[in-house]
Structure formats: C-alpha cells, structure tokens
Amino acid sequence: MKTPKAPSAFEKYIQETIDEGIHYLRSHGWLDETSGAPDIAKIPGLEEAPDVHLSVEAWAAVHRTWWNAPAHEYRGNRTAASIWYELGQYEWRGGRTFPSITAEIPELGQREAAAVSQLPAAICADRVGNTQRARDLYGWAAGNYLLTEEEIRWFADTHQLQAIWEALPMRAYAFVCLEAWVEALAAAETAEYWANKHRRAQTSEAYQVQLQLIPALLALARFKLEPTAENRQAAQAKLSLKAIGGRNYSERLICYFYWYNLRAKFGPELLAEDQDRE
C-alpha cells in the first residue's frame, strides 16, 4: 500500500487560507456552518447605497474573496467557492466611477482606485452568472485602466515603468472577457513592451500577477484574431494551471482567481481535450 503523498507547501497554504477565512467569518457571526462559506445575508451594509461605506470588518470579508474563492475551487468545493464569488461582487457596488466624479475621463488616481475593485467584482459576477453586471463592470474597468499616451510618457520619463505594466494587463484582461480582441491585444502588447524594458520586472521580487497574466492574454487574443493550430496550442498552454508559478503563494493564489475565470469562459473551446481542464 502506497503512502499518501504529503501536501505541498502551496497546498498547505491553500488549507491555511480556507481555515483563516472560516475563522474570520465565524468570529463575526457570518459563517454558514453547513457550507463553510459566508452567510451573505448576515454581513451588514452590502445592499446600502454605493456612497455608504462598508465597515472595515465587512469590507475585509468581501476582499477575502480574492483568496478564499480560488482556494475552495482548488480543493474542488464548488459550492463554497460559488458563495465566495457571490460575496465578491460587492467589491464594487457602484457604477462607472465614484458617485462624486462627473468627468468623462477622471484623473488617473480616481480611475485606478475604481478599476482595482471593478475588475475582481466583474470576475465574481461572471462566475455566478450575473452576466450583464459582469459586462458592465468589465467595461468600466477597461475604461478606468486606460493610460493615455501622455501618462505613459510621463511614467517612462520618471522611471516608473511598473505603473504601466501593472495597469495595462488588467485593461487587457477586461477586454479579453468582453471578447474585444483587438483592444485586448493592443493593451497586452503595450504591457509586454514596457515590462521587457523594466529590469525590475525580470526579477523574482517583482509583483507577479500581471507579469504572469501577460503571456496568457497575448496567447488568447492572438488565437482569437488568428485561429491557427499553432496559436491554438499556445492558448491552450497558457490557460493551463501549470502555467502559474511563483514563490509568493499569495500572489500565486490570486493568479488562480484570474485563471479560473478565463478557463470557465474559454475552456470549453480550448481545453475540451486537455487533461488539465477541471
């Protein structure tokens, strides 16, 4: 009889993440003991108007979705994962931008502050079948992750290249989810260009989520725009969970959050015969 394989360090991190999420919810009286997931109806403030801020505790519960939803999905617990994704929709409760902002193109700081919440909320809405809300959020996120030519030039001139290659992959991701392939490819190629010019992006200390997303987004967009056998194979390889790496387990788990959504959307077409498909 074979000895069971010991869990890897990453798998131990997955379990720790699940346990911490359960402990946090239970400590606030927000745990559904049956599913081991949030009892969303008990979390206060979620249905309030967007300009009414959540409590720090409620916001922290929502924000945990980035880690807890993919952790449960990794373990194969789709029920708990789905409840976490349901909760994650509340990461952004408003519209195109903050209620007080009226400019057609808000200032960069205001755009980015909205986009960083809109994109994960879009993914969560997508995963639970809230399709129109997801499309709205993807569209707003794509618009708010815009970097104008002047802004890109300023970041380049002031040696802040990371600001470029951290924003534009997220713009590309939103466009991919909208199947706006030309726009997705343009954003991803620009992100790749500036990441390649930034020496720090080539080190293991660089924030890895966007750097790992860029090749996957490029492969998907190129396949959709030119569906050759070679491009299909490249897209399949980049959608594989084996494409996710990195020594920082928190960042790796966030990558799973983004990858699971891409696989849910494009896996039926690209991974039907791939053993890596879950």
C-alpha positions in Angstrom: 0.0 0.0 0.0 1.4 3.3 -1.1 2.0 6.1 1.5 -0.3 9.1 0.7 1.6 11.9 -0.9 2.3 14.7 1.5 0.7 18.0 0.6 3.0 20.6 -1.0 3.8 23.8 0.7 1.4 25.6 -1.6 -1.4 23.1 -0.8 -0.7 23.8 2.9 -1.1 27.5 2.2 -4.4 26.8 0.4 -5.7 25.0 3.5 -4.5 27.7 5.8 -6.3 30.3 3.7 -9.5 28.3 3.9 -9.2 27.9 7.7 -8.4 31.6 8.2 -11.5 32.6 6.1 -13.7 30.3 8.2 -12.2 31.6 11.4 -12.8 35.2 10.3 -16.4 34.6 9.3 -17.2 32.7 12.5 -15.7 35.3 14.7 -18.1 37.9 13.3 -21.1 35.6 13.2 -21.1 35.5 9.3 -20.3 31.8 8.7 -22.7 29.3 7.2 -21.6 26.3 9.2 -23.2 23.9 6.6 -21.2 25.1 3.6 -18.2 26.6 5.4 -18.7 29.7 3.4 -20.1 33.2 4.1 -23.7 33.7 5.2 -24.0 36.7 2.9 -27.3 37.9 4.3 -25.7 38.4 7.7 -23.0 40.7 6.5 -24.1 44.3 7.2 -24.2 47.1 4.6 -23.9 45.1 1.4 -27.1 46.4 0.0 -26.6 50.0 1.1 -26.1 52.8 -1.5 -22.6 52.8 -3.0 -21.7 56.0 -1.3 -22.3 54.4 2.1 -19.0 52.8 3.1 -18.9 49.3 4.4 -17.5 48.7 7.9 -13.8 47.7 7.9 -14.9 44.2 9.0 -17.4 43.7 6.3 -15.0 45.1 3.6 -12.3 42.7 4.8 -14.8 39.8 4.4 -15.6 40.8 0.8 -11.9 41.4 0.0 -11.0 37.9 1.1 -12.8 36.5 -1.9 -9.6 37.0 -4.0 -8.0 34.2 -2.0 -10.8 32.2 -0.5 -12.9 31.6 -3.7 -10.0 30.1 -5.7 -8.8 28.3 -2.6 -12.1 26.4 -2.3 -12.2 25.9 -6.1 -8.7 24.5 -6.0 -9.9 22.0 -3.4 -12.9 21.1 -5.6 -15.5 22.6 -3.3 -17.5 24.5 -5.9 -20.4 25.2 -3.5 -18.2 27.2 -1.1 -16.3 28.8 -4.0 -19.6 30.0 -5.6 -20.8 31.6 -2.3 -17.5 33.4 -2.0 -17.8 34.6 -5.6 -21.3 35.8 -4.8 -19.9 37.8 -2.0 -17.1 39.1 -4.1 -19.5 41.0 -6.3 -19.7 43.6 -3.5 -16.1 44.6 -4.0 -17.6 47.3 -6.2 -21.2 48.3 -5.5 -21.4 51.4 -7.7 -21.3 52.4 -11.4 -18.7 53.6 -13.8 -16.8 55.6 -11.2 -17.2 57.1 -7.8 -20.5 58.9 -7.3 -18.9 62.3 -6.8 -16.9 62.1 -10.1 -18.5 63.6 -13.2 -15.6 63.9 -15.6 -15.8 61.7 -18.8 -12.2 60.7 -18.2 -11.4 61.1 -14.5 -8.0 61.8 -13.2 -5.6 58.8 -13.2 -5.8 58.2 -9.4 -9.6 58.2 -9.4 -9.7 55.8 -12.4 -7.3 53.4 -10.9 -8.9 53.4 -7.5 -12.2 52.4 -9.1 -10.7 49.9 -11.5 -8.9 47.8 -8.9 -12.2 47.0 -7.3 -14.3 46.8 -10.5 -12.3 44.0 -12.2 -12.5 41.5 -9.4 -16.1 42.3 -8.9 -16.7 41.7 -12.6 -15.0 38.3 -12.3 -17.1 37.3 -9.3 -20.3 38.4 -11.1 -19.2 36.4 -14.2 -18.6 33.3 -12.1 -22.1 33.3 -10.6 -23.9 34.0 -13.9 -24.6 37.7 -13.2 -23.7 38.3 -16.8 -24.9 41.9 -17.5 -23.4 43.2 -14.3 -20.2 41.4 -15.2 -20.2 43.1 -18.7 -20.8 46.5 -17.2 -18.0 46.0 -14.7 -15.6 44.8 -17.3 -16.4 47.8 -19.5 -15.9 50.2 -16.6 -12.6 48.5 -15.5 -11.3 48.6 -19.1 -12.0 52.3 -19.3 -10.6 53.1 -15.9 -7.4 51.1 -16.5 -6.7 53.3 -19.5 -3.3 55.0 -19.7 -3.2 57.9 -22.1 -0.1 58.4 -24.3 0.8 61.4 -22.1 0.5 59.3 -18.9 2.6 56.5 -20.4 5.3 59.0 -21.5 5.3 60.6 -18.0 5.7 57.3 -16.3 8.5 56.4 -18.7 10.3 59.7 -18.3 10.1 59.5 -14.5 11.3 55.9 -14.4 8.0 54.4 -13.1 7.6 51.7 -15.7 5.9 49.4 -13.1 2.9 51.6 -13.2 2.5 50.9 -16.9 2.9 47.1 -16.8 0.8 46.7 -13.7 -2.2 48.7 -15.2 -2.4 47.6 -18.8 -2.6 43.8 -18.3 -5.7 44.4 -16.3 -7.1 46.6 -19.1 -6.3 43.7 -21.5 -7.9 41.2 -19.1 -11.2 43.2 -19.0 -11.1 43.4 -22.9 -10.5 39.7 -23.1 -13.5 39.0 -21.0 -15.6 41.3 -23.2 -14.1 39.5 -26.3 -12.8 42.8 -27.6 -9.8 41.1 -29.1 -8.1 44.0 -31.0 -8.2 46.2 -27.9 -7.1 43.3 -25.7 -4.1 42.6 -27.9 -3.1 46.2 -28.1 -3.1 46.6 -24.3 -1.3 43.3 -23.6 1.4 44.1 -26.2 2.0 47.5 -24.7 2.2 46.0 -21.3 4.7 43.4 -22.5 6.8 46.1 -24.2 7.2 48.1 -21.0 7.7 45.0 -18.8 10.5 43.9 -21.1 12.1 47.4 -20.8 12.0 47.3 -17.0 14.9 45.5 -15.4 13.0 45.0 -12.1 10.2 43.2 -13.9 12.7 40.5 -14.8 13.4 39.7 -11.1 11.5 37.3 -8.8 10.9 40.2 -6.4 8.6 41.9 -8.9 4.8 41.6 -8.3 4.0 38.5 -10.4 0.2 38.5 -11.1 0.3 40.9 -14.0 3.6 39.5 -15.3 2.1 36.0 -15.4 -1.1 37.2 -17.0 0.5 39.0 -19.9 1.5 35.8 -21.8 -1.9 34.2 -21.3 -3.7 37.3 -22.5 -1.5 37.6 -25.5 -2.0 34.0 -26.4 -5.8 34.2 -26.1 -6.0 37.4 -28.2 -3.7 36.1 -30.9 -5.6 32.9 -31.2 -9.0 34.6 -31.4 -7.7 37.1 -34.0 -5.8 34.4 -36.0 -7.1 30.9 -35.0 -4.2 28.8 -36.4 -3.3 25.5 -35.0 -0.1 27.0 -33.6 -1.9 29.8 -31.9 -4.5 27.4 -30.5 -1.8 25.3 -29.0 -0.2 28.4 -27.4 -3.5 29.5 -25.9 -4.1 26.0 -24.5 -0.7 26.0 -22.9 -1.2 29.4 -21.3 -4.6 28.6 -20.0 -3.2 25.5 -18.2 -2.9 25.9 -14.4 0.6 24.6 -14.9 1.5 27.9 -16.4 1.0 29.6 -13.0 4.2 29.8 -11.0 5.9 32.0 -8.5 7.3 31.6 -5.0 4.9 34.0 -3.4 1.9 31.8 -2.5 -0.5 34.8 -2.0 0.2 36.1 -5.5 0.0 32.6 -6.9 -3.4 32.1 -5.4 -4.6 35.4 -6.9 -3.4 34.1 -10.3 -5.7 31.2 -9.8 -8.5 33.7 -9.2 -7.9 35.2 -12.7 -7.1 31.8 -14.4 -10.2 30.0 -13.2 -12.3 32.7 -14.7 -10.5 32.6 -18.1 -10.8 28.8 -18.1 -14.6 29.0 -17.3 -15.0 31.4 -20.2 -12.7 29.8 -22.8 -12.0 26.3 -21.5 -15.0 24.7 -23.3 -13.5 25.8 -26.6 -9.8 25.4 -25.9 -9.5 22.7 -23.2 -12.1 20.2 -24.1 -9.5 17.5 -24.8 -6.9 18.8 -22.3 -6.5 16.7 -19.2 -5.6 19.8 -17.3 -9.2 21.1 -17.6 -11.2 20.8 -14.4 
